[in-house]
Amino acid sequence: MTRIKICGITKVDDALAAAEAGVHALGFNFSPSSPRAVTPEKAGRIIAELPPFISTVGIFVEHSPEEINRICSLCRLHYAQLHSDAYTAERSRNVRAPGIIRVFRPGPGFSIEEVEEYRSKSGISSMLFDAYKQGQAGGTGERIGKRKLEMIFSNRSIAQRALLAGGLTPDNVVDAILSARPYGVDTASGVESSPGRKDHEKIRAFITAVHEADRLQDATRDT
Ligand SMILES: O=C(O)c1ccccc1N[C@@H]1O[C@H](COP(=O)(O)O)[C@@H](O)[C@H]1O
């Protein structure tokens, strides 16, 4: 089963629509420059309304480990998603969130060895791969190129625990899952009508498409 994370939740009704449709995790963006930014207080109020068994993830770009720890504890977040190369393996060890997801964006000079090295030094095994765009930390709506996707996700020891992100939409997520076979998929702008405004129809269509990809994968395995 491919796990599904919808990122950039700013409203209770968006969170509940995603939960009702079968999402596994919701992301709350604490980067002030994002069109999807929420304050820790607002995220905490949304999280308090969620049904059980939905994982909550905080997105962090510029925050210090101490700030991340404070926000995670205030909002009762399950995971901190670390979106910057400034979160080195050493620095990540100071993050005390129950779980950590480290983001890698395959840009110029990227190597899978760098990811392996981070994994062994930090002890963090949950990773998210997002498209690289210079000057933007995430939420770009851009996809990882075919060659880089193949290079990352053919390494099954990484892929089995990795989330795939970057420009995923209801229309392209089936192909993305069938070619990369990630642990999970993540989308922010792909389920919006405009930057920061979630579209409930697109959320439902995205989740239905992931279930369809799982059915196709199961059918291929059974034959
Ligand atoms: O969504 C944002 O605005 C954002 C800002 C800063 C860091 C990360 C952000 N979002 C993350 O970006 C990826 C991909 O987004 P998209 O689907 O291409 O729009 C996703 O992991 C979000 O969590």
The ligand as an SDF file (V2000), in Angstrom:
LIG
                    3D

 23 24  0  0  0  0  0  0  0  0999 V2000
    4.6400   23.8260   -0.1050 O   0  0  0  0  0  0  0  0  0  0  0  0
    5.4450   24.7350    0.1270 C   0  0  0  0  0  0  0  0  0  0  0  0
    5.1510   25.9240   -0.0590 O   0  0  0  0  0  0  0  0  0  0  0  0
    6.8160   24.4150    0.6450 C   0  0  0  0  0  0  0  0  0  0  0  0
    7.6390   25.4470    1.0290 C   0  0  0  0  0  0  0  0  0  0  0  0
    8.8890   25.1870    1.5500 C   0  0  0  0  0  0  0  0  0  0  0  0
    9.3170   23.8850    1.6990 C   0  0  0  0  0  0  0  0  0  0  0  0
    8.5110   22.8390    1.3170 C   0  0  0  0  0  0  0  0  0  0  0  0
    7.2540   23.0560    0.7900 C   0  0  0  0  0  0  0  0  0  0  0  0
    6.4220   22.0290    0.3900 N   0  0  0  0  0  0  0  0  0  0  0  0
    6.8630   20.7000    0.1260 C   0  0  0  0  0  0  0  0  0  0  0  0
    7.3330   20.6050   -1.2070 O   0  0  0  0  0  0  0  0  0  0  0  0
    7.1000   19.3100   -1.7210 C   0  0  0  0  0  0  0  0  0  0  0  0
    6.5210   19.3170   -3.1150 C   0  0  0  0  0  0  0  0  0  0  0  0
    5.4960   20.2090   -3.2990 O   0  0  0  0  0  0  0  0  0  0  0  0
    4.6090   20.2050   -4.6290 P   0  0  0  0  0  0  0  0  0  0  0  0
    3.7100   19.0150   -4.5570 O   0  0  0  0  0  0  0  0  0  0  0  0
    5.5380   20.1180   -5.8010 O   0  0  0  0  0  0  0  0  0  0  0  0
    3.8500   21.4620   -4.6070 O   0  0  0  0  0  0  0  0  0  0  0  0
    6.1910   18.6280   -0.7370 C   0  0  0  0  0  0  0  0  0  0  0  0
    7.0160   17.7360   -0.0270 O   0  0  0  0  0  0  0  0  0  0  0  0
    5.7630   19.6710    0.2360 C   0  0  0  0  0  0  0  0  0  0  0  0
    5.7890   19.0710    1.5020 O   0  0  0  0  0  0  0  0  0  0  0  0
  1  2  2  0
  2  3  1  0
  2  4  1  0
  4  5  1  0
  4  9  2  0
  5  6  2  0
  6  7  1  0
  7  8  2  0
  8  9  1  0
  9 10  1  0
 10 11  1  0
 11 12  1  0
 11 22  1  0
 12 13  1  0
 13 14  1  0
 13 20  1  0
 14 15  1  0
 15 16  1  0
 16 17  2  0
 16 18  1  0
 16 19  1  0
 20 21  1  0
 20 22  1  0
 22 23  1  0
M  END
$$$$
